[in-house]
Amino acid sequence: MTRVPGRDWRNPSTWHLRTRLVLVAMALLVAICGAVGLFSYASMDLFLTRQLDDQLSNASHRSSEFVRPLPGTGGGRPDPLEARGQGIGTLNARIQDGEVSNPGFLAGDATRKSLSPDDNAVLLALTPNGVPVDRTLSAGAYRLTAVRTPYGDVIVTGLPLAEKENTLTSLVWTMVVVSAGGLVLIGLAGTALIRRTMKPLEQLSEVATKVSRLPLDAGEVALGVRVPASAAHQGTEVGSVGYALNQMLDNVSNALEARQDSEMKVRQFVADASHELRTPLTAIRGYTELMRMTEHFTPDGQRSLARVQSQSERMTTLVEDLLLLARLDEGQPLKISDVDLTQLAIETVSDEKVMAPDRVWQLELPEEPVVVRGDASQLHQVLANLLSNARKHTDPGTKVVTGVMRSADGSAVVTVTDNGSGIAPEFIGRVFARFARADAARTNPAATPANAPVVATAGARSGAGPSSASGAASGAPGVSSGSPGGAGAAAATPTSEGTSGLGLSIVQSIVEAHGGTVEVTSRPGRTEFAVRLPAAPPSA
């Protein structure tokens, strides 16, 4: 793109405003110059016409006096052009009894030149009242006047208009050149002045643009952009706006710092609480297992003890998920190594086949291994969470396809696709949110006894996790409210498991820590999660 000199591409709005102001100023100047030019032209034309009429009146008087009959000449009349004082270009003719005699003019060499016969008709049409008129003759444009003499004839006198027209032409060109030069100079000066005046507004626009591009929704935000002090003093209108904008930015910055402090406290509390809960949960599970091996219980007691053990395992899974999210939020470094995604997909799908043989598990893998640089254990958890998510929220017989491929840009793409009922459109936007759960109204009535309470757990299939399977395998009850993830079953099935609502949040956090993206698309009969990973994660 060709850059126009002086144009500020970062602030097109202020550039257009400045251009409009310059164009308006130039239009006003052109109108003023045009009005001055017309007035000057009219005034000069009137002045030159009066001057020419005075000269014509004197020339006519000399001609009339010169042609009076001379005594002793037998009534002969002299040629008017021979009168003293007649200048170059002067025209004279005498009309008597409808006849034109002696028509001619003084040429540039002071010799007499005759008019053409066609000019006689023009001269005869003149009214002998002494009023000057403009006519075009064979010798050019003339200012003519006809005067009747006391001797019965009419003397026609004329002066050429060429000098007047040349003067007016020179005036026009002078005004055009001077006006054009003046417009250019005034335009440049006006542009510089307007540019200087608009500069504070450009600075305000630049600051507002930078702030609008900052990610203010989450994380630590350094809002250090401010309007310069030169554009933020309250002595001018623009300065008052700049000052108010700085005040607003200070308030927003303080609010963001307070929000960040609050988030850090919450994260620290979650991390500390999760860490402290691990020891008592481990003790509960250990003593439960010990009691099962050493004590004898009635059938009801055994079911109750199994319930305690399953819920403690489920709580352990939730604690581990919270700890993992806390570590990811803190940005702890990854354990980078070469990870073969094709082998990872084979192993993870094999594990899911054992846990859910009533689903149809398929693999779509390339001939060559797809290797990326990343944290092997975390990438395994990403794939395990997605597959577990599909397993937990689809009906038996659902086909789940895991694909791995290398895209044209060199990145690796892992997809998990199922042909379940799909995700509710209103829930897709929240499917990766922490503790996201579908509403209880979507719970499958067939999966819940009529007299049993409806429990809305379903983090839209976002609670799937590899470790949560143990709780389900132990008989942990959980009524899933339908899930907008993976297959997105809109209602819980008899095989649905309780979820924490953190599984897909963990997937997104791990993928983003590797510099990748995860997306979901869903419609009835097809739901796909697509993970895109770069060949190497971003440097810390």
N, C-alpha and C positions, 0 to 999 in steps of 0.2 A: 504494500500500500504506500502510495506517495504521500509524504508528510508535507502538509501546507505550512510554510514558514509562519511562525508566531502562533500556530494553533496548539492549544493545550488539549491533547487527546484524553487526558485523565479526567477532565471536567468538561464534557461536551455541552452540558447545560449552560454553564457560565460562558463558554465560548459562543454559543448561539445567542445568548442574551447580549453579550458584548457586540457581536456582529449586527444584531438588530438595532442596537443603539447607534452604532456607527452609520448604518444604512439610513436610519431615520434622520440623523444629523446631516448626512450628505444630501438626502432628498430635500430637506429644508434649505440647505445652502444652494442647491441647484435652483429651487423655486425663487429664492431671493435674487440670485444672480440673473435668472431669466427676467424677473420683473425689473431689476435695475437696467438690464440690457435693453429691454423694450422701451423703457422710459428714456434712456439715453439716446436710443436710435430716433425715437419720435422727436425729442427735443432738438437733436442735431439736424434732422430733416427739416423741421420748421425753421430753424435758424438759417440754414443754407438756402432754403426757398425764399425767405425774406431778403436775404442778402442778394440772391440772384434777381429777385423782382426789383430791388433798388437799382441794380446795375442795368437791368432791362429798361426800366423807366428812363434812366439817364440816356441810354443809347437811343431809345425811341424819340426822346426830345431832341437830341442832336440831329437825328435823321430828318425829323419833321422840319426843323429850322433850316437845315441845309438844302432841302429840296424846294424852297420857295422860288418863284420865277425871278430871274435876274433881269434888271432893266437893260434894254438894248440887245436882248438875245432872241427876240421874236417869240417869247413864250417857252423857250427851251428850259428843261428841268435837269439839274445835275443828278448824278448817281448818288444815292444815299450812302453807299459804302465808302465814298470818298470823303465823307465828313471826318473832321478831326476828332481824334479820341476813340475811334471805333477799334475794338480789339480783335485779336485773332479769333475766328470762329463766328463773328457777328454775321447775322443774316439780315438782308433787306430785300424788299420787293415793293413795287407800287402798283396799285390796282385802280384802274379807271375805266368806267363804263363796262365792267365785267371782264376786263382784259388785264392780265398780269404782265407787267413789263419790268425789265431789269431784275429778275429773280437771281440771287446769287449770294455767296458768302465768302468771307476772307479765309483762305486756306492757311496752313501752317507757315508757308513761305511768304505770307502777306500778299499773295496774288489773288485775283478775283476768280472764283469758280462758280459756274452756273448750276442751277438746280435742274433736275430732270423734269420733263413735261408732266410726269405723274404727280409731281408735288404741287402743281397749279391748283388742282382740285382741292387739296388740303388748305391752301392759302385762301382760295375763294370762299371756303366754308367758314372762315373766321368771322366773328362778329366784331365790328369796329367800335368796341366800347372801352378799349384800354385795359381790359381784364386779362392777365396772363393765363395761358393754358399750355399744357404739355401735348406735343404732337410728335409723331415719328415720321421723319422725312428720309429721302434717299441718302442724305448726308449724316443721318443719325437722329438721336432724340434731341428735341429743341423745346425751349420755353419761348412761346410766341405771344405777341400782343399786336393788335391792329388798332390804329388811331386814324380817324378821319381829319383831314387838314382843312383849313379855311378855303382851299382852292378846289374842293370837290373830289379829290382823290383820297385813297386810303393808303397809308404807309404801314407796311408789315415789318416788324423788327423781331429778331429772335437771337437768343443766346444758347449755346449748347449745354446740355445737361450732363455731359460726360464727366466734367470736373466734380460736379456735385455727387454723382453716382460713385465715382472713384473714392471720394472722401468718405461716403457712407460705407462702402465696401471695406475700406481700410479700418473704419471704426468697428465694424462687425468682427473682422478678424482679430483686431486688437483685443476686443472684449472677450472673444472666445478663448484666445490664448491666455490672456490674463486670468480669466475666470477658471479655466481648466487648471492652470498652475496654482491658483489660489485654492481651488477645491482639493488638489492633491496635497498641498501643504497643510491645509486645514484638516483634511482627512487623516493624514499621518499624525498631526498634533492631537486631533481628537481621539484617535485610536490609542495613542500613548497615554493620554489623560484618562480615558475610560478604562484602559487596562490597569492603570495604577489605582483608579478608584475601585475597580472590581476585584483587585487582588485579595483583599480581606475576605470577600465573599467566596472566592475560589478556595482559600484556606479552610473556611468553614465547611465547604462542600467536600474537600479532601478528607478532613477529619471525620465527617459523618459517614463517608464512604468506607473509610478504614474500619470504623467501629461496626458498621453493618456487616462487614465480612469476618468479624471475629466470632469464633465458636463460643458463645456465651451460655449454651444450654447445660454444660456439665464440665467437670474438671476445674483445674486451677487456671484462672484467666488473669493475665496481666494487662489491665486496661490502662496503659500508660500514654495513650494518645490524647493530646490536648490541643486546643487552638492556641497559636502563638500569642504571646503577650501583646504584640503590636496590633493584633486584630481582635483583642478581647478587652480593650479599655472602654469604659462606659461613656466616653465623650461623644461618640457617634452612634447612629442607629445600628450599623453593622457591628460595631464594637460591643454594643449592648447585647446583641444576639450571640456574639462569640462568648461574652462573659457568662450569659445564661447557659450556653451549651457546656462550658467548662464546669459550671456548678452542677449541672445535671450529670455530667460524666463522673464528677467526684462522688455524687450520691450513688450512682450505679456501681462505681468501683467499690465503695464501702459495702454496698449490699452483696456484691459478688464475693468479697472477702469474708463477710459474715456467713454466706451460704457455704463457702469452701470450708471454713472452720467447722461449721455444723456437720458437713459431710464427713470431714476427717474424724470428728468425734464419734459419729455413728459407725464409721468403718472400723475405728479402733475398738469401739465397744463390741461390735459383732465379732471381730477377730479375737479379742480377749475372752468374750463369753464362750465362743466356740472352742477355744483352746482349753478353757477351764472345764467345759462340759465333757471333754473327751475322757478324762480320768474317771469320773463317776459312772459314765455310760459303759466304759470298759469293765468297771467293777460289777455293775448290774448284770452285764452279759456273762461275766465269769461266774458269779454266784448263782445265776440262773442255771447255767450249764452244770455247775457242781451239784445243785439241788436235784436236777433231773437224773444225775448219775448215782447219787447217794441216798436219796429219799424216795419213799413210796407214796404216791398220791392217788386219790380217787380219780376216775375219768374227768370229772369236772375240774379237779385241781390240776390235772395235766393240761387240759385245754387253757386254763387260766395262766399257767406257767408258760405255755407256748405263746400265748398272747403277749405276756410281758417280754419274752425274748424277741418276738417279731417287732414289737414297737420300739424296743431299745435299739435293734438293728436299723430300723427306719430312722430313728432319731440320730444315730451315728452317721448315716448317709447324709442327712440334712446338715449336720455339723461339718462333715468333711467338705460338702459343697460350699458352705459358707466360708470356710477357711480358704478354699481354692479361689473363690471370687475375691476375697480380701487380698490374697497374694497377687492376683492379676491386677487388681486396682492399684496396688502399690508399685506395679511395674517391675516385679522381680525378674532378673535375667533368666532367659530360657537356656535349657541344656541342649545346645545345638549339636546335631549330628545328621548324617545322611539317613533319610527315612524313605523306604520303598512303599509308596502308597498302595501299589497293587497287592503286595504281600500283606500289608496291614488290612486291606479290605477283605482278603481271603480269610484271614484269621478271625476278624471280627464277625463276619457273616457266619462262619462256622460256629462260633459261640452262640449266636442268636438262633441258629438252627436247632441246637440242643435245647435251648430254653423255650422255643416256640415252634415245634415241628408242624403245627397245624397252619402255618403261614407258608406261602410259596416264596422261597428266597432265591434270587437270581443274581448273577454277576455279569457285568459287561466290562471286560478288561482289554487293554491293548496288547499287542504281541510283545512289545518292549516294556520293561519296567519304567514306571514313572517315579523318579526320585526327586525329592526336595530336601532342602536344609531346614530342619526344625526340631522341635522337642518331641521325641517319639511317643513318650507317655501321654502328653497332652493331645497330640494328634490322634492317638488311639482313643482317647476319651471323647474327642469330637465325633468320630465315626460311631463309637459305641452309643453315645447319647442319641444320635440321629436314628440309628437302627432300633434302639430301645424305645424311642419315641414312637416310631411307626408300629412296633409290636404292641405297645400298651394301648394304642388308640385306634386299632383297626380290628375288624371281625376276622374270625378264622376263615382261611381260604383266600385272604387278601394277598396279592402279589406285591412283593417289595423288591425293587431292582436297585442294586448298588453299582454305579459306574465310575470309572476312573479314566481320564484322558488328559492329553497335553494339548493346550490351545495354541493358536497360531502365534500368540505373543510370547510363548515360552512358559506361561503359568500353568499350574496343574489344577484340574477341575475334578472335584468329587461330587457326585450326585446321589441322592437317595430318593427314589420315586416309588409311590404306591398308587394303587387304583381304588383307594378308599373313597368315602363320601365327600371329602373335601373340607376346607376350612371356611367358616362363616366369614363373609367379606368384612363385616364390622370388627372382626377380631384379628385379621392379618396384621394390622398396624401395631398390635401389642404382643405379637406372638413371641418376640425375643425379650420382652420386659421381665424383670425379676418378679417372681411370685404371681405371674399372670395366670389367671384362671377364668375359665368360661363360666357362664351363669348357670344356676341350678336348674333353670327351666329346660335345659337341653339334656337333662339326665334321662337315660333310657328307662322307661317305666318297667320294661320287661326284666331289667337287670336288678330292680329294687323291689323288695316285697311291698305290698300295699300298705302294711302297717309299719314300715321302717322309715326313719327320717331320711330325707334327701340331703346328701352332703356334697357341696360344690367344691371339688378339689381342683379340678382340671386345669392346670396351667396351660391350657391349650396345647397339650402335649409337650409343654415346655419343661416338665419336671422329670423327663426321662433321664436316667443315668445308669451307668453300668453297675454301680454299687447298690442301687435301689432294688435290683432284682432279687437280692437275697431276702429282703423283707417280704417280697411277694411270695417267694418260694417257701417261706416259713409259714405262710398262711395269713400274712398281714392283710386285713380287710381294707378296702379302699374303693369308694365308688367314684369313678371318674365322670366328670360332668360333660364330657364331650370335648373334643379337642380340635383346635384349629391347627395343629401342626401336621407333619407327615401326612398320613392319610386323612387326618382331620375328621375322624368320626364324630359326628355331631352329637352322639349320645354314648354313654358308657356301655360297655359290653360285659357279659358275665366274666370275661377273662381280664377286664381292665384292672389296673393296679393303681394304688394311691400314688400320687406324685407330689413333689415339693414345689413345683413351679420354677425350678432353677436350672433344669437341664439345658434348655435352649439358650438361656442367658450365659451359661458356661461356654456353650459352643461359640456364641458370638464373641465373647471376651477372649477366648483362646485364639480364634481365627484372626481377630484384630491385632492381638499381640504378635502374630506372625506376619502382619502386614497384609492380610487378605480380607476377603469379604464373604458374607454368607447371605443368601437371598432365598425367599420362598415364593413360589407361585402355586396357586391352587384353584381348582374348579371341580365340580362334582365328577368323580371318576379319575382324577389325576391330581396329585399333590407332589411337588418336587422341591427338595432343599438342595441348593447348589453352593458348594464351598469352593472358592477360588483362592489358590495360594501361589505367591510368587516363588520363583526358583530358589531364592534365598530370602530369609526374613530381614527386615530393616535393622540396621545397626543400632545398638542401644544408645 
